[in-house]
Amino acid sequence: MFRSSIVRLTKPSALLNTSRMYTASASSATSTPINTIQSKPDLSALKLSSNGSKDLYAIFRLHNLPYLVTKGDKVYLPYKLKGADFGDELDLNDVTTLGSPTYTYTEKSGIPQELFKLRAKITEVTREPLYLTVKKKQRCRRKKTYENEHFQTVLTISELKLK
């Protein structure tokens, strides 16, 4: 048989607290959502503690993989970047953490681009050493061997600074 459930009817305005979602200014008659108002975070403590960007580090994401870098580091990517050649400069903008030994600023959704500058130069597009992969099916004596020589891209961090 069917089970009956009790349904409570409430007004939509009782469920939604509109005073939290919007801020109204006295000078204008319209209200603006809080989500659209973004303020720049104060990174003065990070600027002071990074010793003139010498001790500054960043964690950026490339193809959803995090890489922790400082200025002058080399990043070995296990693939070839499409549309990028030797000598190209890349602006890396998906940075989740900026920090120094004493201060760290983290945002999971990403730090706004106007707060930092992170540039990398492609210094090498090479291949890994050749190795053989042996594939064998279960209960079968035959073996297949494949030669693998994957691409590698080497990035050198040329610039990391706070604006």
DSSP file with accessible surface (Angstrom, degrees, kcal/mol):
  #  RESIDUE AA STRUCTURE BP1 BP2  ACC     N-H-->O    O-->H-N    N-H-->O    O-->H-N    TCO  KAPPA ALPHA  PHI   PSI    X-CA   Y-CA   Z-CA
    1    1 A M              0   0  232      0, 0.0     2,-0.3     0, 0.0     0, 0.0   0.000 360.0 360.0 360.0 174.1    0.0    0.0    0.0
    2    2 A F        -     0   0  207      1,-0.0     2,-0.5     0, 0.0     0, 0.0  -0.646 360.0-138.2 -88.8 139.8    1.0    3.7   -0.1
    3    3 A R        -     0   0  240     -2,-0.3     2,-0.3     0, 0.0    -1,-0.0  -0.804  17.8-136.7 -94.1 136.8    2.6    5.4    2.8
    4    4 A S        -     0   0  122     -2,-0.5     2,-0.4     2,-0.0     0, 0.0  -0.702  16.4-160.3 -94.0 141.6    1.3    8.8    3.5
    5    5 A S        -     0   0  100     -2,-0.3     2,-0.5     2,-0.0     0, 0.0  -0.932  19.1-121.1-120.7 147.9    3.7   11.6    4.3
    6    6 A I        -     0   0  169     -2,-0.4     2,-0.5     2,-0.0    -2,-0.0  -0.753  25.5-159.9 -89.9 126.6    3.0   14.8    6.1
    7    7 A V        -     0   0  108     -2,-0.5     2,-0.6     2,-0.0    -2,-0.0  -0.927   3.5-152.6-110.3 127.0    3.9   17.9    4.0
    8    8 A R        -     0   0  217     -2,-0.5     2,-0.5     2,-0.0    -2,-0.0  -0.883   9.8-147.9 -99.5 124.9    4.4   21.2    5.7
    9    9 A L        +     0   0  163     -2,-0.6     2,-0.3     0, 0.0    -2,-0.0  -0.802  23.4 171.7 -93.1 126.5    3.6   24.2    3.6
   10   10 A T        -     0   0   73     -2,-0.5     5,-0.0     0, 0.0    -2,-0.0  -0.940  37.6-101.0-130.4 157.5    5.7   27.3    4.3
   11   11 A K    >>  -     0   0  154     -2,-0.3     4,-1.0     1,-0.1     3,-0.9  -0.519  28.0-127.2 -74.5 143.8    6.1   30.6    2.6
   12   12 A P  H 3> S+     0   0  104      0, 0.0     4,-1.5     0, 0.0     3,-0.4   0.851 108.4  60.2 -61.5 -31.3    9.2   30.9    0.4
   13   13 A S  H 34 S+     0   0   93      1,-0.2     5,-0.2     2,-0.2    -2,-0.0   0.809  99.6  56.6 -69.2 -23.9   10.2   34.1    2.2
   14   14 A A  H <4 S+     0   0   80     -3,-0.9    -1,-0.2     1,-0.2     3,-0.0   0.831 108.9  46.2 -74.5 -30.6   10.4   32.3    5.5
   15   15 A L  H  < S+     0   0  136     -4,-1.0     2,-0.6    -3,-0.4    -2,-0.2   0.794 108.1  61.4 -78.3 -29.4   12.9   29.8    4.0
   16   16 A L     <  -     0   0   92     -4,-1.5     2,-1.1     3,-0.0    -1,-0.1  -0.881  69.2-154.9-108.4 114.7   15.1   32.4    2.4
   17   17 A N    >>  -     0   0   89     -2,-0.6     3,-0.9     1,-0.2     4,-0.6  -0.752  13.8-178.2 -88.2  99.6   16.7   35.0    4.6
   18   18 A T  H 3> S+     0   0   87     -2,-1.1     4,-1.2     1,-0.2    -1,-0.2   0.691  70.5  73.7 -76.4 -15.5   17.2   37.9    2.1
   19   19 A S  H 34 S+     0   0   86      1,-0.2    -1,-0.2     2,-0.2    -2,-0.1   0.802  98.9  47.3 -69.9 -24.2   18.9   40.2    4.6
   20   20 A R  H <4 S+     0   0  191     -3,-0.9    -1,-0.2     1,-0.1    -2,-0.2   0.762 108.9  52.6 -83.6 -29.4   22.1   38.0    4.3
   21   21 A M  H  < S+     0   0   82     -4,-0.6    13,-2.2    -3,-0.1    14,-0.4   0.761 110.6  42.0 -81.2 -24.9   22.2   37.8    0.6
   22   22 A Y  E  <  -A   33   0A  96     -4,-1.2     2,-0.4    11,-0.2    -1,-0.1  -0.927  59.6-156.1-127.3 149.4   22.0   41.5   -0.3
   23   23 A T  E     -A   32   0A  62      9,-1.8     9,-1.6    -2,-0.4     2,-0.5  -0.977  14.2-153.5-119.6 136.7   23.5   44.7    1.0
   24   24 A A  E     -A   31   0A  86     -2,-0.4     2,-0.3     7,-0.2     7,-0.1  -0.910   5.0-147.6-111.5 134.9   21.7   48.0    0.5
   25   25 A S        -     0   0   58      5,-0.6     3,-0.2    -2,-0.5    -2,-0.0  -0.747  15.7-132.5 -99.2 150.8   23.5   51.3    0.3
   26   26 A A  S    S+     0   0  115     -2,-0.3    -1,-0.1     1,-0.2    -2,-0.0   0.803 103.1  55.8 -71.5 -27.6   21.9   54.5    1.5
   27   27 A S  S    S+     0   0  122      2,-0.0     2,-0.3    -3,-0.0    -1,-0.2   0.812 107.2  49.4 -78.6 -29.0   22.9   56.4   -1.6
   28   28 A S        -     0   0   48     -3,-0.2    -3,-0.2     2,-0.1    -1,-0.0  -0.846  67.6-144.8-114.8 150.8   21.3   54.1   -4.1
   29   29 A A  S    S+     0   0  112     -2,-0.3     2,-0.2    -5,-0.1    -1,-0.1   0.685  80.5  76.8 -84.2 -17.2   17.8   52.7   -4.2
   30   30 A T  S    S-     0   0  101     -6,-0.0    -5,-0.6     1,-0.0     2,-0.3  -0.591  72.8-137.8 -93.3 156.7   19.0   49.3   -5.7
   31   31 A S  E     -A   24   0A  63     -2,-0.2    -7,-0.2    -7,-0.1    -2,-0.1  -0.828  10.0-147.6-112.0 152.1   20.6   46.6   -3.8
   32   32 A T  E     -A   23   0A  62     -9,-1.6    -9,-1.8    -2,-0.3     2,-0.1  -0.925  24.4-107.2-119.3 142.6   23.6   44.5   -5.0
   33   33 A P  E >>  -A   22   0A  47      0, 0.0     3,-0.7     0, 0.0     4,-0.5  -0.385  20.3-132.5 -65.5 146.4   24.3   40.8   -4.1
   34   34 A I  G >4 S+     0   0   71    -13,-2.2     3,-1.1     1,-0.2   -12,-0.1   0.846 102.2  67.3 -66.3 -33.3   27.2   40.2   -1.7
   35   35 A N  G 34 S+     0   0  146    -14,-0.4    -1,-0.2     1,-0.3   -13,-0.1   0.799  98.6  50.8 -61.6 -28.6   28.6   37.5   -4.0
   36   36 A T  G <4 S+     0   0   97     -3,-0.7     2,-0.7     2,-0.0    -1,-0.3   0.685  90.3  88.6 -84.4 -16.5   29.5   40.1   -6.7
   37   37 A I    <<  +     0   0   98     -3,-1.1     2,-0.4    -4,-0.5    -1,-0.0  -0.732  58.3 177.0 -84.2 116.3   31.3   42.3   -4.3
   38   38 A Q        -     0   0  165     -2,-0.7     2,-0.4     2,-0.0    -3,-0.0  -0.982  11.9-163.6-123.9 130.8   34.9   41.2   -4.1
   39   39 A S        -     0   0  110     -2,-0.4    -2,-0.0     0, 0.0     0, 0.0  -0.863  27.3-111.0-110.5 147.4   37.6   42.9   -2.1
   40   40 A K        -     0   0  139     -2,-0.4     2,-0.1     1,-0.1    -2,-0.0  -0.556  36.0-118.8 -73.5 134.9   41.3   42.4   -2.7
   41   41 A P        -     0   0   35      0, 0.0     2,-0.8     0, 0.0    -1,-0.1  -0.421  27.1-109.0 -71.9 151.6   43.0   40.6    0.2
   42   42 A D        +     0   0  124      1,-0.1     3,-0.3    -2,-0.1     4,-0.1  -0.724  40.1 171.6 -84.6 111.2   45.7   42.5    2.1
   43   43 A L     >  +     0   0   10     -2,-0.8     4,-2.3     1,-0.2     5,-0.2   0.069  42.3 113.1-107.0  24.2   49.0   40.8    1.2
   44   44 A S  H  > S+     0   0   55      1,-0.2     4,-2.2     2,-0.2     5,-0.2   0.884  76.9  53.1 -65.4 -35.5   51.3   43.3    2.9
   45   45 A A  H  > S+     0   0   45     -3,-0.3     4,-2.2     1,-0.2    -1,-0.2   0.898 110.2  48.2 -65.6 -37.0   52.4   40.7    5.5
   46   46 A L  H  > S+     0   0    0      2,-0.2     4,-1.4     1,-0.2    -2,-0.2   0.895 110.2  51.7 -70.0 -37.5   53.3   38.4    2.7
   47   47 A K  H  <>S+     0   0  102     -4,-2.3     5,-0.7     1,-0.2     6,-0.3   0.910 113.5  44.4 -65.1 -39.8   55.2   41.1    0.9
   48   48 A L  H ><5S+     0   0  150     -4,-2.2     3,-0.8     1,-0.2    -2,-0.2   0.894 116.1  45.6 -72.0 -38.1   57.2   41.9    4.0
   49   49 A S  H 3<5S+     0   0   29     -4,-2.2    -1,-0.2     1,-0.2    53,-0.2   0.640  98.0  71.4 -83.2 -12.2   57.9   38.3    5.0
   50   50 A S  T 3X>S-     0   0    3     -4,-1.4     5,-2.4    -5,-0.1     4,-0.7   0.489  98.7-128.6 -84.9  -0.3   59.0   37.2    1.5
   51   51 A N  T X45S-     0   0   94     -3,-0.8     3,-0.9     1,-0.2    -3,-0.1   0.933  75.6 -40.3  58.4  50.3   62.2   39.2    1.6
   52   52 A G  T 34<S-     0   0   64     -5,-0.7    -1,-0.2     1,-0.2    -4,-0.1   0.910 111.5 -57.2  66.8  40.7   61.7   40.9   -1.7
   53   53 A S  T 345S+     0   0   38     -6,-0.3    18,-0.3     1,-0.1    -1,-0.2   0.545 114.6 112.3  67.4  11.1   60.3   37.9   -3.5
   54   54 A K  T <<5S+     0   0  163     -3,-0.9    -3,-0.2    -4,-0.7    17,-0.1   0.874  85.8  33.2 -77.4 -35.9   63.5   35.8   -2.7
   55   55 A D  S   <S+     0   0   75     -5,-2.4     2,-0.2    15,-0.1    -1,-0.2   0.222  93.5 122.9-102.1  14.0   61.6   33.5   -0.3
   56   56 A L        -     0   0    2     -6,-0.4    15,-0.5    -3,-0.2     2,-0.3  -0.539  35.8-179.9 -81.1 138.3   58.3   33.5   -2.1
   57   57 A Y  E     -B   99   0B  53     42,-2.7    42,-2.3    -2,-0.2     2,-0.3  -0.921   8.0-162.4-131.8 161.5   56.8   30.3   -3.3
   58   58 A A  E     -BC  98  69B   0     11,-2.4    11,-2.8    -2,-0.3     2,-0.5  -0.988  13.9-146.2-141.2 150.0   53.6   29.5   -5.2
   59   59 A I  E     +BC  97  68B  40     38,-2.2    37,-2.6    -2,-0.3    38,-1.3  -0.977  28.4 177.2-115.7 113.9   51.5   26.4   -5.8
   60   60 A F  E     -BC  95  67B   1      7,-2.2     7,-2.6    -2,-0.5     2,-0.5  -0.800  22.2-132.6-115.2 160.3   49.9   26.4   -9.3
   61   61 A R  E     - C   0  66B  74     33,-2.4     2,-0.4    -2,-0.3    33,-0.3  -0.947  18.7-179.1-115.4 132.2   47.8   23.8  -11.0
   62   62 A L  E >  S- C   0  65B  33      3,-2.1     3,-1.2    -2,-0.5    -2,-0.0  -0.987  81.6 -10.7-131.0 119.2   48.3   22.6  -14.6
   63   63 A H  T 3  S-     0   0  135     -2,-0.4    -1,-0.1     1,-0.2    -2,-0.0   0.902 130.1 -59.0  52.9  42.4   45.9   20.0  -15.9
   64   64 A N  T 3  S+     0   0  117      1,-0.2    -1,-0.2    -3,-0.0    -3,-0.0   0.656 112.6 119.3  64.6  20.8   44.6   19.7  -12.3
   65   65 A L  E <   -C   62   0B  86     -3,-1.2    -3,-2.1     2,-0.0     2,-0.2  -0.965  60.8-130.4-113.1 129.6   48.0   18.7  -10.9
   66   66 A P  E     -C   61   0B  72      0, 0.0     2,-0.4     0, 0.0    -5,-0.2  -0.551  21.5-172.1 -82.6 142.1   49.6   20.9   -8.3
   67   67 A Y  E     -C   60   0B  40     -7,-2.6    -7,-2.2    -2,-0.2     2,-0.5  -0.996  13.9-148.2-132.4 126.4   53.2   22.1   -8.6
   68   68 A L  E     +C   59   0B 108     -2,-0.4     2,-0.3    -9,-0.2    -9,-0.2  -0.853  32.4 168.1 -95.2 123.2   55.1   23.9   -5.9
   69   69 A V  E     -C   58   0B   2    -11,-2.8   -11,-2.4    -2,-0.5     2,-0.3  -0.926  26.0-167.9-137.1 156.5   57.6   26.4   -7.4
   70   70 A T    >   -     0   0   47     -2,-0.3     3,-1.7   -13,-0.2    87,-0.2  -0.798  54.3 -64.1-126.1 176.8   59.9   29.2   -6.5
   71   71 A K  T 3  S+     0   0  136    -15,-0.5    87,-0.2   -18,-0.3    47,-0.0  -0.416 122.7  19.6 -67.4 132.6   61.8   31.5   -8.9
   72   72 A G  T 3  S+     0   0   50     85,-2.2    -1,-0.2     1,-0.3    86,-0.1   0.355  90.7 137.1  92.6  -5.2   64.3   29.6  -11.0
   73   73 A D    <   -     0   0   59     -3,-1.7    84,-2.6    83,-0.1     2,-0.4  -0.349  48.7-133.3 -72.4 155.8   62.8   26.2  -10.5
   74   74 A K  E     -E  156   0C 119     82,-0.2     2,-0.5    -2,-0.1    82,-0.2  -0.932  14.3-159.3-109.2 134.6   62.5   23.6  -13.3
   75   75 A V  E     -E  155   0C  10     80,-3.1    80,-2.9    -2,-0.4     2,-0.7  -0.963   4.7-153.5-115.7 122.3   59.2   21.8  -13.7
   76   76 A Y  E     -E  154   0C 122     -2,-0.5    78,-0.2    78,-0.2    -2,-0.0  -0.866  10.2-162.8 -98.6 112.4   59.2   18.5  -15.6
   77   77 A L  E     -E  153   0C   1     76,-3.4    76,-2.0    -2,-0.7     2,-0.3  -0.801  18.0-138.3 -94.4 135.0   55.8   17.8  -17.2
   78   78 A P  S    S+     0   0   74      0, 0.0     2,-0.3     0, 0.0    73,-0.2   0.056  81.4  46.6 -84.0  30.8   55.2   14.2  -18.3
   79   79 A Y  S    S-     0   0   55     -2,-0.3     2,-0.5    74,-0.1    74,-0.3  -0.964  88.0 -97.6-156.6 171.0   53.5   15.3  -21.5
   80   80 A K        -     0   0  111     -2,-0.3     2,-0.4    72,-0.1    73,-0.1  -0.837  37.0-126.2 -99.1 129.5   53.9   17.7  -24.5
   81   81 A L    >   -     0   0   22     -2,-0.5     3,-1.2     3,-0.1     2,-0.2  -0.622  26.2-121.9 -76.5 129.3   51.9   21.0  -24.3
   82   82 A K  T 3  S+     0   0  209     -2,-0.4     3,-0.1     1,-0.2    -1,-0.1  -0.494  91.4   7.5 -71.8 135.3   49.7   21.5  -27.3
   83   83 A G  T 3  S+     0   0   84     -2,-0.2     2,-0.5     1,-0.2    -1,-0.2   0.570 103.2 112.8  75.6   6.2   50.5   24.7  -29.2
   84   84 A A    <   -     0   0   12     -3,-1.2     2,-0.2     4,-0.0    -1,-0.2  -0.949  43.8-174.2-115.5 132.1   53.5   25.5  -27.2
   85   85 A D    >   -     0   0  111     -2,-0.5     3,-1.8     1,-0.1    37,-0.2  -0.677  40.4 -65.5-116.6 174.3   57.0   25.5  -28.6
   86   86 A F  T 3  S+     0   0  153      1,-0.2    37,-0.2    -2,-0.2    -1,-0.1  -0.320 120.0  20.8 -59.3 131.7   60.6   25.9  -27.4
   87   87 A G  T 3  S+     0   0   30     35,-2.4    -1,-0.2     1,-0.3     2,-0.1   0.374  87.1 140.1  91.7  -5.2   61.2   29.4  -26.0
   88   88 A D    <   -     0   0   61     -3,-1.8    34,-2.3    34,-0.1     2,-0.5  -0.428  47.7-133.5 -72.8 146.4   57.5   30.3  -25.4
   89   89 A E  E     -F  121   0C  83     32,-0.2     2,-0.4    -2,-0.1    32,-0.2  -0.862  19.8-159.4 -98.7 132.7   56.6   32.3  -22.3
   90   90 A L  E     -F  120   0C  43     30,-3.7    30,-2.5    -2,-0.5     2,-0.7  -0.935  12.1-146.1-114.7 133.8   53.6   31.1  -20.3
   91   91 A D  E     -F  119   0C  89     -2,-0.4     2,-0.7    28,-0.2    28,-0.2  -0.888  17.8-154.0 -93.7 113.3   51.5   33.1  -17.9
   92   92 A L        +     0   0   13     26,-2.2    26,-0.3    -2,-0.7     3,-0.1  -0.793  25.1 163.9 -92.1 116.0   50.4   30.6  -15.2
   93   93 A N        +     0   0  101     -2,-0.7     2,-1.3     1,-0.1    -1,-0.1   0.495  48.1  88.4-116.3  -3.8   47.2   31.9  -13.7
   94   94 A D        +     0   0   70    -33,-0.3   -33,-2.4    16,-0.1     2,-0.5  -0.538  56.3 156.0 -94.7  69.5   45.7   29.0  -11.8
   95   95 A V  E     +B   60   0B   0     -2,-1.3    16,-2.8    16,-0.4   -35,-0.2  -0.830  21.6 176.0 -99.6 129.3   47.5   29.7   -8.5
   96   96 A T  E     +     0   0B  17    -37,-2.6    11,-2.5    -2,-0.5     2,-0.4   0.682  66.9  32.2-103.9 -22.0   46.0   28.3   -5.3
   97   97 A T  E     -BD  59 106B  13    -38,-1.3   -38,-2.2     9,-0.2     2,-0.4  -0.999  51.4-178.1-142.0 135.4   48.7   29.3   -2.7
   98   98 A L  E     +BD  58 105B   0      7,-2.6     7,-3.5    -2,-0.4     2,-0.3  -0.990  29.7 148.1-123.6 137.4   51.2   32.1   -2.3
   99   99 A G  E     -BD  57 104B   0    -42,-2.3   -42,-2.7    -2,-0.4     5,-0.3  -0.981  35.5-154.5-162.8 170.6   53.5   32.0    0.6
  100  100 A S        -     0   0    2      3,-3.0     3,-0.2    -2,-0.3   -50,-0.1  -0.793  55.3 -81.6-136.2 179.0   56.8   32.6    2.4
  101  101 A P  S    S+     0   0  102      0, 0.0     3,-0.1     0, 0.0   -51,-0.1   0.792 129.2  27.8 -60.3 -23.7   58.4   30.8    5.4
  102  102 A T  S    S+     0   0  115      1,-0.2     2,-0.4   -53,-0.2   -52,-0.1   0.563 122.1  42.4-114.8 -10.1   56.3   32.8    7.8
  103  103 A Y        -     0   0   75     -3,-0.2    -3,-3.0   -57,-0.1     2,-0.4  -0.999  55.8-174.7-143.4 138.1   53.0   33.6    6.0
  104  104 A T  E     -D   99   0B  71     -2,-0.4     2,-0.5    -5,-0.3    -5,-0.2  -0.999   7.6-165.0-135.3 135.6   50.8   31.7    3.6
  105  105 A Y  E     +D   98   0B  33     -7,-3.5    -7,-2.6    -2,-0.4     2,-0.4  -0.986  18.4 178.2-119.7 122.5   47.7   32.9    1.6
  106  106 A T  E     +D   97   0B  78     -2,-0.5     2,-0.3    -9,-0.2    -9,-0.2  -0.978  15.9 172.8-129.9 137.4   45.5   30.1    0.1
  107  107 A E    >   -     0   0   60    -11,-2.5     3,-0.8    -2,-0.4     4,-0.2  -0.955  19.5-155.7-139.5 122.4   42.3   30.1   -1.9
  108  108 A K  T 3  S+     0   0  202     -2,-0.3     3,-0.1     1,-0.2    -1,-0.1   0.835  96.0  52.9 -67.6 -32.3   41.0   26.8   -3.2
  109  109 A S  T 3  S-     0   0  108      1,-0.2    -1,-0.2   -13,-0.1     2,-0.1   0.642 125.9 -86.5 -78.9 -11.7   39.0   28.5   -6.0
  110  110 A G    <   -     0   0   16     -3,-0.8   -14,-0.2   -14,-0.2    -1,-0.2  -0.020  36.0 -94.0 116.5 140.6   42.2   30.4   -7.2
  111  111 A I        -     0   0    6    -16,-2.8   -16,-0.4    -4,-0.2     5,-0.1  -0.656  52.0 -98.5 -84.5 137.1   43.9   33.6   -6.3
  112  112 A P    >   -     0   0   38      0, 0.0     3,-1.6     0, 0.0     4,-0.3  -0.273  26.9-127.9 -58.4 141.7   43.0   36.6   -8.5
  113  113 A Q  G >  S+     0   0   68      1,-0.3     3,-0.9     2,-0.2    -2,-0.0   0.746 102.1  69.1 -64.5 -25.5   45.5   37.3  -11.3
  114  114 A E  G 3  S+     0   0  102      1,-0.2    -1,-0.3     3,-0.0     3,-0.1   0.559  92.7  61.0 -76.4   0.1   45.9   41.0  -10.4
  115  115 A L  G <  S+     0   0   15     -3,-1.6    48,-1.9    47,-0.1     2,-0.3   0.665 111.8  15.3 -96.1 -19.2   47.7   40.0   -7.1
  116  116 A F  E <   - G   0 162C   0     -3,-0.9     2,-0.4    -4,-0.3    46,-0.2  -0.910  58.1-137.7-147.2 170.0   50.7   38.2   -8.5
  117  117 A K  E     + G   0 161C  62     44,-2.4    44,-2.0    -2,-0.3     2,-0.5  -0.960  21.4 174.6-137.8 119.9   52.7   37.5  -11.6
  118  118 A L  E     + G   0 160C   1     -2,-0.4   -26,-2.2   -26,-0.3     2,-0.4  -0.976   7.8 173.8-129.1 114.1   53.9   33.9  -12.4
  119  119 A R  E     -FG  91 159C  64     40,-2.5    40,-1.7    -2,-0.5    39,-1.6  -0.949   8.7-171.4-124.0 145.3   55.7   33.3  -15.7
  120  120 A A  E     -FG  90 157C   0    -30,-2.5   -30,-3.7    -2,-0.4     2,-0.4  -0.971  11.3-146.9-134.1 148.1   57.4   30.2  -17.0
  121  121 A K  E     -FG  89 156C  92     35,-2.8    35,-2.8    -2,-0.3     2,-0.7  -0.935  21.5-123.0-115.7 137.6   59.6   29.7  -20.1
  122  122 A I  E     + G   0 155C   1    -34,-2.3   -35,-2.4    -2,-0.4    33,-0.2  -0.704  36.0 169.0 -79.8 113.2   59.6   26.4  -22.1
  123  123 A T  E     +     0   0C  41     31,-2.3     2,-0.3    -2,-0.7    -1,-0.2   0.688  60.4  17.5-100.2 -21.6   63.3   25.4  -22.0
  124  124 A E  E     - G   0 154C  82     30,-1.3    30,-2.8   -39,-0.1     2,-0.4  -0.992  42.7-172.0-151.5 141.8   63.0   21.9  -23.4
  125  125 A V  E     + G   0 153C  55     -2,-0.3    28,-0.2    28,-0.2     2,-0.2  -0.928  43.0 142.3-127.3 105.5   60.7   19.6  -25.2
  126  126 A T  E     - G   0 152C  51     26,-2.5    26,-3.3    -2,-0.4     2,-0.3  -0.637  44.9-106.3-133.4-175.5   62.3   16.2  -25.1
  127  127 A R  E     - G   0 151C 112     24,-0.3    24,-0.2    -2,-0.2    23,-0.1  -0.896  28.9-112.6-120.3 153.4   61.5   12.5  -24.7
  128  128 A E        -     0   0   50     22,-3.4     3,-0.1    -2,-0.3    24,-0.1  -0.327  53.7 -77.6 -71.6 162.9   61.9   10.1  -21.9
  129  129 A P        -     0   0  109      0, 0.0    21,-0.3     0, 0.0     2,-0.2  -0.319  57.6 -96.9 -61.3 147.3   64.5    7.3  -22.3
  130  130 A L        +     0   0   93     19,-0.1     2,-0.3    -3,-0.1    19,-0.2  -0.429  50.9 170.9 -68.1 132.7   63.3    4.4  -24.4
  131  131 A Y  E     -H  148   0D  97     17,-2.0    17,-3.0    -2,-0.2     2,-0.4  -0.973  28.3-120.9-140.9 158.4   61.9    1.4  -22.5
  132  132 A L  E     -H  147   0D 107     -2,-0.3     2,-0.5    15,-0.2    15,-0.2  -0.821  15.0-156.4-102.7 138.1   60.1   -1.7  -23.4
  133  133 A T  E     -H  146   0D  40     13,-3.0    13,-2.7    -2,-0.4     2,-0.5  -0.958   8.8-154.5-111.9 127.9   56.6   -2.7  -22.2
  134  134 A V  E     -H  145   0D  87     -2,-0.5     2,-0.4    11,-0.2    11,-0.2  -0.897   9.5-169.4-105.5 125.4   55.8   -6.4  -22.2
  135  135 A K  E     +H  144   0D 123      9,-3.3     9,-3.0    -2,-0.5     2,-0.4  -0.955   8.0 174.7-116.8 133.2   52.1   -7.3  -22.5
  136  136 A K  E     -H  143   0D 111     -2,-0.4     2,-0.2     7,-0.2     7,-0.1  -1.000  23.2-134.4-139.3 134.6   50.9  -10.9  -22.0
  137  137 A K    >   -     0   0  164      5,-0.6     3,-1.2    -2,-0.4     2,-0.1  -0.525  39.5 -91.1 -82.6 156.4   47.4  -12.3  -21.8
  138  138 A Q  T 3  S+     0   0  153      1,-0.3    -1,-0.1    -2,-0.2     3,-0.1  -0.423 107.4   5.8 -69.8 139.8   46.4  -14.7  -19.2
  139  139 A R  T 3  S+     0   0  213      1,-0.2     2,-0.4    -2,-0.1    -1,-0.3   0.815 107.1 107.8  57.0  33.8   46.8  -18.4  -20.0
  140  140 A C    <   -     0   0   54     -3,-1.2    -1,-0.2     2,-0.1    -3,-0.1  -0.993  59.7-152.4-139.6 133.1   48.5  -17.5  -23.3
  141  141 A R        +     0   0  237     -2,-0.4     2,-0.2    -3,-0.1    -1,-0.1   0.685  65.5 102.1 -80.3 -18.0   52.2  -18.0  -24.0
  142  142 A R        -     0   0  160      1,-0.0    -5,-0.6    -6,-0.0     2,-0.4  -0.448  53.7-164.3 -72.6 138.4   52.5  -15.2  -26.5
  143  143 A K  E     -H  136   0D 135     -2,-0.2     2,-0.4    -7,-0.1    -7,-0.2  -0.961   7.0-153.0-122.5 141.7   54.0  -11.9  -25.4
  144  144 A K  E     -H  135   0D  97     -9,-3.0    -9,-3.3    -2,-0.4     2,-0.4  -0.925   8.6-158.3-110.6 138.1   53.9   -8.6  -27.1
  145  145 A T  E     -H  134   0D  92     -2,-0.4     2,-0.4   -11,-0.2   -11,-0.2  -0.952   7.4-170.4-117.8 134.8   56.6   -6.0  -26.6
  146  146 A Y  E     -H  133   0D 100    -13,-2.7   -13,-3.0    -2,-0.4     2,-0.5  -0.960  19.6-131.8-121.1 143.0   56.1   -2.3  -27.3
  147  147 A E  E     -H  132   0D 143     -2,-0.4     2,-0.4   -15,-0.2   -15,-0.2  -0.813  24.6-165.2 -93.1 130.0   58.6    0.5  -27.3
  148  148 A N  E     +H  131   0D  40    -17,-3.0   -17,-2.0    -2,-0.5     2,-0.2  -0.959  21.9 161.5-119.1 134.6   57.7    3.5  -25.3
  149  149 A E        -     0   0   89     -2,-0.4   -19,-0.1   -19,-0.2     2,-0.1  -0.669  23.4-165.7-149.4  83.1   59.3    6.9  -25.5
  150  150 A H        -     0   0   91    -21,-0.3   -22,-3.4    -2,-0.2     2,-0.1  -0.336  21.5-106.5 -77.1 156.4   57.0    9.5  -24.0
  151  151 A F  E     - G   0 127C  65    -24,-0.2     2,-0.3   -73,-0.2   -24,-0.3  -0.440  29.3-164.5 -77.7 153.5   57.3   13.3  -24.4
  152  152 A Q  E     - G   0 126C  50    -26,-3.3   -26,-2.5    -2,-0.1     2,-0.4  -0.995   5.4-157.9-135.0 140.9   58.5   15.6  -21.6
  153  153 A T  E     -EG  77 125C   1    -76,-2.0   -76,-3.4    -2,-0.3     2,-0.6  -0.981   8.4-154.5-118.5 131.4   58.2   19.4  -21.4
  154  154 A V  E     -EG  76 124C   0    -30,-2.8   -31,-2.3    -2,-0.4   -30,-1.3  -0.925   9.6-168.8-109.8 122.2   60.6   21.3  -19.1
  155  155 A L  E     -EG  75 122C   0    -80,-2.9   -80,-3.1    -2,-0.6     2,-0.5  -0.896   7.3-156.7-107.5 139.0   59.4   24.7  -17.8
  156  156 A T  E     -EG  74 121C  31    -35,-2.8   -35,-2.8    -2,-0.4     2,-0.7  -0.974  21.5-127.7-114.2 125.6   61.7   27.1  -16.0
  157  157 A I  E     + G   0 120C   2    -84,-2.6   -85,-2.2    -2,-0.5   -37,-0.3  -0.602  33.1 173.1 -74.4 113.5   60.0   29.6  -13.7
  158  158 A S  E     +     0   0C  46    -39,-1.6     2,-0.4    -2,-0.7   -38,-0.2   0.740  61.4  22.7 -95.9 -25.2   61.3   33.0  -14.9
  159  159 A E  E     + G   0 119C  46    -40,-1.7   -40,-2.5   -89,-0.1     2,-0.3  -0.977  51.2 163.2-150.1 130.5   59.2   35.4  -12.8
  160  160 A L  E     + G   0 118C   5     -2,-0.4     2,-0.3   -42,-0.2   -42,-0.2  -0.883  27.7 135.0-144.5 108.4   57.3   35.1   -9.5
  161  161 A K  E     - G   0 117C  93    -44,-2.0   -44,-2.4    -2,-0.3     2,-0.3  -0.987  49.1-114.0-152.2 159.7   56.4   38.3   -7.7
  162  162 A L  E       G   0 116C  23     -2,-0.3   -46,-0.3   -46,-0.2   -47,-0.1  -0.764 360.0 360.0 -92.6 143.2   53.5   40.1   -6.0
  163  163 A K              0   0  124    -48,-1.9    -1,-0.0    -2,-0.3   -49,-0.0  -0.525 360.0 360.0 -89.8 360.0   52.0   43.1   -7.5
